[in-house]
């Protein structure tokens, strides 16, 4: 299943818009959208780690908290998460506990990715829930957004250094 639907693309485009909002708040630009089994929006989020001084405020967790509140249930069978960056262990663990059926991510995360870049948590055979993972939807846009963000951060750091 390597082909993506137009609904998948729309969900990822919304996640990219949320990532832009994260950037505007000085956060690493990651956005996430969680849909129910019928494709309706359950939750959305963007990174808020710095803003909230909370290392758990990744886009996926923010979207998951909103979705479980909307559903009034900590389990979200049949749901799908669309996120602009490969989830880390913390996020993917939470998605497994929530019984998210499918995770689609745009760009790989070679430093902390838990869906193949560093570890393949979703492929662990003894887990009591299996989540389907697909990668690469709008990868170029998500990767460019991250490159531009970190390029800007490096330039700002150099400017600050010169001012001192």
Beta strands, then each sheet from edge to edge (+ up, - down):
strand 1: 31-35
strand 2: 41-46
strand 3: 80-85
strand 4: 102-107
strand 5: 132-135
sheet 1: 2+ 1- 3+ 4+ 5+
end
